[in-house]
Amino acid sequence: MRARDQAKSRLYFLSVTKPSKTSFIMKILYRSYLLLLCLLLSSPAFAQRYVDIAASNDPTNLPDLLDIIRGDTTATGERNDNNTIYRLENGGTFVFTGIIRNTPEWPLQIQAQDLTNLDTKPVIIGQPNSSGSYPNFARPEGDVTFRNLWIVLGDNGPLNNHKFGSFRLSGPNTRAIFQDCILEKDRGGMVQVRANGVKIYMDNCILRNGGNRRLLQGNGRGIDFREFTVDTLVMRNTVVHNIVDRFLRSQGTSEPHNYVEIDHCTAFNQSGRHGFIQLSRVRTAKITNNLFINPIMAGTTPAFTDEQNQPDSATHKVITLDTLYSDTDLIISNNNIFWTQEIIDFWNGIDSVSAPGVLSDLVKQILGADTTNAYFSEVLTLEDVPQSIFQYVQDLYADPTSTEMFDIIVEDSVVAGTILDSGNLYDFDNFSPCYPATTQSATADTDGGPIGAVTACANLASSIWGPVIGEFAFRVSPNPAHGTARFSFELEQAGPISLHIYDLSGRMVSLVQAGIAAPGPQEREWQVPADLAPGMYLARLQTSQGVQALRLMIQ
């Protein structure tokens, strides 16, 4: 099931979940899914347990993840197995009827059954109750791992403003991993931090559709730290688009964040009510190899810098720092940050509006001579993405009090003419944030490869495989391989890893592993899929040390 088919399924789901006596019997209808939890595994203690959850063809009888996860207990109420992964059938629609919670004793782990099928993700969406009230998604107090999921976080009824902070990381010193996920539709932040010491690792994800609809407001963020101090944020190969406020919000913390990394990400259609990347207080930050298109599209004006913290008085800047510590370390380089001519011309037509600065004063102070390497400006046109939200910017300057501005929330064009039609439609089957391989950006990253989130761009694949960013003894044997291949490498420190197999066009054909690995020598065994054609492939290993690739022949 491709994106348009999933959108059709969701449209029908919404049509049958309007408040009524007949559409809210989920507690009874979902009992059959709890039978999955009665399967006893003969694995030894501490082995991984899987619970496979089938999709339903009946839109009035969709699997309720809240019931399934909450009900996965013994007769006396203990968890059946703390080390459980819930695997959802690709292409299916799954609901939550209330807030999903876990405790520090057990990690919440949900993923697609087929992790290599990135085009057909399981869809997770909120189910309203009989009075029409929609639930929030999750308040995990323990670790969380999501892989290859499409999560509609804060749906609140057709064309309504979405829920605020539907997904909140609520456990101190916990870890959250997001791999190959779409997170969308939250009025606050797609991932909201509500505890100190959290570690967030995000790779190859899409964050979209955030903020109030049709009016001027300050909500709508990618990642929102709120007032809490974060241990780690590593955000790579991720696209953020159609949001009103910041890519990253950090405001109110009294202590510095430990480590923030934003690398090979792409952002567009961001209005920038309060800025773009707000580091606030941080020990170490690395912002490299990103493509930021028209950041803070609304420009900077005293009229719209009247709220929250602007470190350089009444001027918006793209990357800001509030406090400088003696050990603050910033690496900001090889980013393409530009504004298109129509945006520049629009700003120039209003006396009180000007282009935002790129780096705040403290950022420039610590970078010193390296400021010149922080960014360049090359105007690019992405291959196929939703229309610009420039009309929203024009509307807010025409009448800041209006509640009928252009709707930045973009829906799939399959819902045209239905209750979900916002007037901002796009065929997501065509989504491609790629750009020509002949551009400067195609060889502008720190090691000569392409910048931005381009892992799915076949035309840039030759650039992706060329450079070696880290040396960690990455090997494979046997090579050529038949049936089984064994990968080995060595890590200097613990951290996230991802090992994928690509064909020579740049298409991912298999995921070997994605997760957290301990330091030291590593080995991973890969069973070659029986339907994989013989020929040359590329194995790509990404770790916190960098990226390394090697050629692999399959016989």
C-alpha positions in Angstrom: 0.0 0.0 0.0 1.6 3.3 -1.2 1.0 6.7 0.3 -2.2 7.4 -1.7 -3.7 4.1 -0.7 -2.9 4.8 2.9 -4.5 8.2 2.6 -7.6 6.6 1.2 -7.7 4.2 4.0 -7.3 7.0 6.5 -10.1 9.0 4.8 -12.5 6.1 5.1 -11.3 5.5 8.7 -12.3 9.1 9.5 -15.6 8.8 7.9 -16.6 5.8 10.1 -15.1 7.2 13.3 -17.3 10.2 13.7 -19.0 10.2 17.1 -21.8 7.7 17.0 -23.1 4.7 19.0 -22.0 2.2 16.4 -18.4 3.3 15.8 -17.2 3.2 19.3 -17.2 -0.5 20.3 -13.4 -0.8 20.0 -13.0 -2.3 23.5 -15.0 -5.3 22.3 -13.8 -5.5 18.7 -10.1 -5.5 19.6 -10.2 -8.5 21.9 -9.2 -10.8 19.1 -5.9 -9.0 18.8 -5.1 -9.7 22.4 -4.9 -13.4 21.4 -1.5 -12.6 19.8 -0.2 -11.9 23.3 -1.0 -15.4 24.5 1.8 -16.9 22.4 4.5 -18.3 24.6 8.1 -18.0 23.4 10.6 -20.6 24.3 13.5 -18.1 24.2 15.8 -17.9 27.2 15.7 -15.0 29.6 16.7 -11.7 28.1 16.1 -12.9 24.6 14.1 -10.7 22.2 10.4 -11.3 22.1 8.3 -10.2 19.1 4.5 -9.7 19.0 3.3 -9.4 15.4 0.1 -7.4 15.0 -1.9 -8.0 11.9 -3.7 -5.3 10.0 -7.5 -5.3 9.7 -9.5 -5.0 6.5 -12.5 -3.7 8.6 -12.2 0.0 9.3 -14.6 -0.3 12.2 -12.3 -3.0 13.7 -8.8 -1.6 13.7 -6.1 -2.8 16.1 -5.9 -0.6 19.2 -2.2 -0.3 20.2 -3.2 1.0 23.6 -5.2 -2.1 24.4 -2.6 -4.5 23.0 0.4 -3.0 24.8 -1.4 -2.3 28.0 -2.9 -5.8 28.0 0.4 -7.6 27.4 0.6 -8.7 31.0 0.3 -11.8 33.2 -2.8 -12.7 35.2 -1.2 -10.9 38.2 -0.5 -7.7 36.2 3.2 -8.0 35.5 4.6 -7.5 32.0 4.8 -10.7 30.0 8.3 -9.7 28.8 10.0 -6.4 29.3 12.1 -7.0 26.1 9.2 -7.0 23.6 9.1 -5.5 20.1 5.6 -4.9 18.7 5.7 -5.4 14.9 2.9 -3.9 12.8 1.9 -5.2 9.4 3.2 -2.9 6.7 0.4 -0.9 5.0 -2.1 -1.4 7.9 -3.8 1.3 9.9 -3.6 1.0 13.7 -5.2 3.3 16.3 -4.6 4.5 19.8 -7.7 5.2 21.9 -5.7 6.7 24.8 -2.2 7.7 25.9 0.4 4.9 25.5 2.7 4.8 28.5 5.7 2.7 29.7 7.9 2.7 32.7 11.7 2.8 33.2 11.6 -0.9 33.6 10.5 -1.7 30.0 11.3 0.0 26.7 8.4 0.8 24.3 9.5 -0.7 21.0 7.2 -0.5 17.9 8.3 -1.1 14.3 7.1 -2.3 11.0 7.3 -6.0 10.3 9.3 -5.3 7.1 11.9 -2.6 7.9 13.1 -2.5 4.3 9.8 -1.6 2.8 10.0 2.2 3.4 7.3 3.0 0.9 4.6 1.1 2.8 4.7 2.0 6.5 2.1 1.0 9.1 0.0 4.1 9.9 -0.8 5.0 13.5 -3.6 7.4 14.2 -5.8 8.5 17.1 -9.3 7.2 17.5 -11.9 9.7 19.0 -14.2 8.5 21.7 -18.0 8.6 21.7 -18.0 12.3 22.5 -15.7 13.2 19.7 -12.6 13.8 21.8 -9.3 12.7 20.3 -6.5 11.2 22.5 -2.9 12.2 22.9 -0.4 9.7 21.6 2.2 8.8 24.2 3.9 9.8 27.4 6.8 7.3 27.7 8.7 7.3 31.0 11.1 4.6 29.8 13.2 4.2 26.6 11.3 4.2 23.3 12.2 2.9 19.8 10.1 3.5 16.6 11.2 2.1 13.2 9.6 2.6 9.8 6.3 4.0 11.1 3.9 6.7 10.0 2.5 8.3 13.1 -0.2 10.9 12.9 0.4 12.4 16.3 -2.3 14.9 17.1 -5.3 14.5 14.8 -8.2 16.4 16.2 -10.9 16.1 13.6 -11.0 17.3 9.9 -9.5 20.8 9.4 -9.2 21.4 13.2 -6.1 22.6 14.9 -4.1 19.6 16.1 -3.4 18.4 19.6 -0.5 20.2 21.4 2.4 18.0 22.6 0.7 14.7 21.8 4.0 12.9 22.1 6.1 13.8 25.2 9.3 12.1 26.3 8.5 12.1 30.1 11.2 9.9 31.7 14.5 11.4 33.0 17.7 10.0 31.5 15.8 7.9 28.9 16.6 7.2 25.3 14.4 7.7 22.2 15.3 6.2 18.8 13.5 7.1 15.5 14.4 5.3 12.3 12.7 5.8 8.9 9.6 7.4 10.5 7.1 10.0 9.5 5.9 12.1 12.4 3.2 14.7 11.6 0.4 16.9 12.8 1.1 18.3 16.2 0.3 21.9 17.1 3.4 22.0 19.4 6.4 19.9 18.6 6.6 16.5 16.9 8.9 15.3 19.6 8.4 17.2 22.9 10.8 16.7 25.8 9.4 16.8 29.3 12.3 15.5 31.4 16.0 16.2 31.9 18.8 14.0 30.6 16.9 12.6 27.6 18.9 11.2 24.6 17.3 11.4 21.1 18.6 9.7 18.0 16.8 10.3 14.8 17.8 9.1 11.3 16.0 9.2 7.9 12.8 10.6 9.2 10.2 13.2 8.1 8.7 15.8 10.5 5.9 17.8 9.0 2.7 19.7 9.5 3.2 21.6 12.7 1.5 24.7 14.1 -1.8 26.5 14.3 -3.9 26.6 11.1 -4.9 29.7 9.2 -3.7 32.3 11.7 -0.6 33.9 13.2 0.7 31.9 16.2 4.0 30.7 17.6 3.4 26.9 17.7 4.7 24.3 15.3 8.2 22.8 15.9 10.2 19.9 14.8 12.0 19.0 18.1 11.0 20.9 21.3 13.2 20.7 24.4 10.8 23.0 26.3 12.7 24.1 29.5 14.5 20.8 30.0 18.2 20.0 29.7 18.9 17.3 27.1 21.8 15.0 27.2 22.0 14.2 23.5 20.2 15.0 20.2 21.6 13.4 17.1 19.4 14.2 14.1 20.6 13.0 10.7 19.2 12.6 7.2 15.9 14.1 8.2 13.5 16.3 6.3 11.5 19.0 8.2 8.8 20.9 6.4 5.5 22.8 6.7 6.0 24.1 10.2 5.1 27.5 11.6 7.8 27.8 14.2 11.3 26.4 14.9 13.2 23.4 13.6 14.6 23.1 17.1 13.2 24.9 20.1 15.2 25.2 23.4 14.1 27.8 25.8 14.1 28.2 29.6 16.8 25.6 30.6 19.1 26.7 33.4 21.8 24.2 32.5 23.5 23.6 29.1 22.6 20.7 26.9 25.4 18.2 26.6 25.5 17.4 22.8 23.4 18.5 19.8 24.1 17.3 16.3 22.1 18.2 13.2 23.7 16.7 10.1 22.6 16.1 6.5 19.1 17.4 7.1 16.8 19.4 4.8 14.2 22.0 5.8 11.8 24.0 3.7 8.4 25.6 4.2 9.2 27.0 7.6 7.6 30.3 8.6 9.8 31.0 11.6 7.6 32.8 14.1 10.4 32.6 16.8 13.4 31.6 14.8 14.9 28.4 13.4 17.6 26.5 15.3 17.6 27.8 18.9 20.5 26.1 20.8 20.0 28.2 23.9 22.7 26.8 26.2 24.9 23.9 25.0 28.3 22.4 25.7 28.9 20.9 22.2 26.9 21.4 19.0 27.6 20.2 15.5 25.5 21.6 12.6 26.9 20.4 9.4 26.0 19.5 5.8 22.4 20.7 5.9 20.2 22.3 3.3 18.0 25.0 4.8 15.7 26.6 2.2 14.0 29.9 3.1 14.5 29.5 6.9 12.4 32.1 8.8 10.4 32.8 5.6 8.5 35.5 7.4 11.7 37.5 7.7 12.7 39.6 10.8 10.6 42.5 12.0 10.1 44.0 15.5 6.4 43.2 15.1 7.1 39.5 15.2 10.2 39.4 17.5 8.0 40.5 20.4 7.8 37.1 22.1 10.1 34.7 23.7 13.9 34.9 23.7 15.7 36.6 20.8 19.4 36.7 21.9 20.2 39.6 19.5 17.5 42.0 20.6 14.7 42.4 18.1 16.3 40.5 15.2 15.7 36.9 14.2 18.7 34.7 13.4 18.8 31.3 11.8 21.1 29.7 14.4 21.2 31.2 17.8 23.0 30.7 21.1 21.9 32.4 24.4 24.9 31.7 26.7 28.6 31.1 26.2 30.4 28.8 28.5 34.2 28.4 28.8 34.0 24.9 27.3 31.3 25.6 24.7 32.3 23.9 21.4 30.5 24.7 18.1 31.1 23.0 14.8 29.0 24.7 12.1 30.1 24.2 8.5 29.2 23.2 5.0 25.5 24.2 5.2 23.6 25.6 2.3 21.3 28.4 3.6 19.6 30.5 1.1 16.4 32.5 0.3 14.7 32.6 -3.0 14.3 35.8 -4.9 10.5 36.1 -4.5 11.0 36.0 -0.7 13.7 38.6 -0.8 11.6 40.9 -3.1 8.7 40.6 -0.7 10.7 41.6 2.3 12.2 44.5 0.4 8.7 45.7 -0.3 7.9 46.2 3.4 9.9 48.9 5.3 9.8 47.2 8.7 10.9 43.7 7.4 14.4 42.5 6.5 16.2 39.3 5.9 17.1 37.4 9.1 20.7 37.0 10.1 22.2 33.6 9.8 24.4 33.4 12.9 23.7 35.1 16.3 26.5 37.2 17.8 27.6 34.6 20.3 27.7 31.9 17.6 30.0 34.2 15.5 32.1 34.9 18.5 32.9 31.3 19.2 33.4 30.3 15.6 35.8 33.2 15.0 37.6 32.7 11.7 35.6 29.6 11.0 32.5 31.7 10.5 33.2 31.9 6.8 32.9 28.1 6.6 29.6 27.9 8.4 27.4 28.2 5.3 27.2 29.2 1.7 24.2 30.1 -0.4 23.3 28.3 -3.6 19.7 28.5 -4.7 18.3 25.0 -5.4 15.0 23.7 -6.6 14.0 20.4 -5.0 12.8 17.8 -7.5 9.2 17.4 -6.2 7.9 18.7 -2.9 4.7 20.4 -1.6 4.0 24.0 -2.8 5.6 26.9 -1.0 3.8 28.4 2.1 4.8 31.8 0.8 1.0 32.7 0.5 0.8 32.2 4.3 3.6 34.8 4.8 1.8 37.2 2.5 -1.5 36.7 4.4 0.0 37.3 7.8 1.5 40.6 6.7 -1.7 41.6 5.0 -3.8 41.1 8.1 -2.0 39.6 11.2 -5.4 39.3 13.0 -7.0 37.1 10.2 -8.1 33.6 10.9 -8.5 32.7 7.2 -4.8 32.6 6.2 -3.4 30.0 3.8 -3.4 26.6 5.6 0.2 25.4 5.9 -1.0 21.8 6.7 -0.5 19.8 3.5 -2.7 16.8 2.8 -2.4 14.1 0.1 -4.2 15.1 -3.1 -6.3 12.0 -2.9 -8.5 13.8 -0.3 -9.5 16.5 -2.8 -13.1 17.5 -2.4 -13.5 15.6 1.0 -13.8 16.7 4.6 -10.0 16.6 4.7 -9.4 19.0 1.8 -7.6 22.1 3.3 -6.9 23.6 -0.1 -3.2 22.7 0.3 -2.8 19.4 -1.4 0.1 17.4 -2.7 0.6 13.9 -4.2 3.1 12.4 -1.7 3.8 9.5 -4.0 6.0 12.0 -5.9 7.9 13.3 -2.9 11.5 13.8 -3.7 13.7 16.3 -1.8 16.5 15.7 -4.3 18.4 18.2 -6.5 20.7 18.0 -9.5 24.0 16.2 -9.2 25.6 19.1 -11.2 25.1 21.6 -8.4 27.7 22.8 -5.9 25.7 21.3 -3.1 26.1 17.8 -4.6 29.8 17.8 -3.6 29.8 20.4 -0.8 29.6 18.3 2.4 32.6 18.0 4.7 34.0 15.0 2.7 33.0 16.0 -0.8 29.6 14.3 -0.9 26.1 15.8 -1.2 24.5 17.9 1.6 21.0 17.6 2.9 18.8 14.5 3.4 19.5 12.7 0.2 19.7 9.0 1.1 16.8 8.2 -1.2 18.3 10.2 -4.2 19.6 7.8 -6.8 21.1 10.7 -8.8 23.3 11.6 -5.8 24.3 8.0 -5.0 27.7 8.2 -6.6 28.6 11.2 -4.4 27.3 9.4 -1.3 29.6 6.4 -1.7 32.8 8.2 -2.5 34.1 9.7 0.7 35.1 7.8 3.9 34.2 10.0 6.9 35.4 7.6 9.6 37.9 4.8 9.8 36.6 1.9 11.9 37.9 -1.2 10.2 34.7 -2.0 8.3 35.0 -5.4 6.6 32.8 -8.1 5.1 33.4 -11.7 4.5 33.1 -13.7 2.4 33.1 -11.4 -0.5 31.6 -12.5 -2.9 28.9 -13.7 -0.6 26.2 -16.4 -1.1 23.6 -17.0 1.6 25.3 -15.2 4.5 27.7 -12.3 4.9 29.4 -11.3 8.1 30.3 -7.6 8.7 32.8 -6.5 11.3 33.8 -3.1 12.5 35.1 -1.4 15.7 33.6 1.5 17.7 35.5 3.8 19.9 32.4 4.8 21.8 28.8 3.6 22.3 26.2 5.2 20.1 23.7 4.7 17.3 24.6 2.6 14.2 22.8 1.8 11.0 24.0 -0.7 8.4 22.1 -0.8 5.1 22.6 -2.5 1.8 22.0 -0.5 -1.4 22.0 -1.4 -5.1 24.1 0.7 -7.5 21.2 3.0 -8.2 21.1 4.1 -4.6 18.0 2.2 -3.6 18.0 0.5 -0.2 17.4 -3.2 -0.6 18.0 -4.4 3.0 18.5 -3.3 6.5 21.1 -5.3 8.4 20.8 -3.4 11.7 19.8 -0.1 13.2 20.2 0.5 16.9 22.6 1.3 19.7 25.9 -0.5 19.9 28.5 -0.7 22.7 32.1 0.3 22.2 34.6 -2.3 21.0 34.8 -4.9 18.2 31.5 -5.6 16.5 30.1 -8.4 14.2 26.8 -8.5 12.4 25.5 -11.4 10.3 23.3 -10.8 7.3 21.1 -13.4 5.7 21.1 -12.5 2.0 17.4 -12.3 0.9 16.6 -15.2 -1.5 15.0 -12.8 -4.0 18.0 -10.5 -4.2 19.5 -10.6 -7.7 23.2 -11.5 -8.0 25.5 -8.5 -8.7 27.3 -5.7 -7.1 25.9 -3.9 -4.0 27.0 -1.3 -1.5 27.1 -1.8 2.3 26.9 1.5 4.1 27.7 1.8 7.8 26.8 4.9 9.7 28.0 5.5 13.3 28.6 8.4 15.7 32.2 8.3 14.3 31.1 8.8 10.8 30.2 6.9 7.6 32.0 4.1 5.7 30.9 2.2 2.7 32.2 -0.9 0.9 31.4 -2.9 -2.2 29.8 -6.3 -1.8 29.3 -8.9 -4.6 26.3 -11.2 -4.2 26.5 -14.5 -6.1 
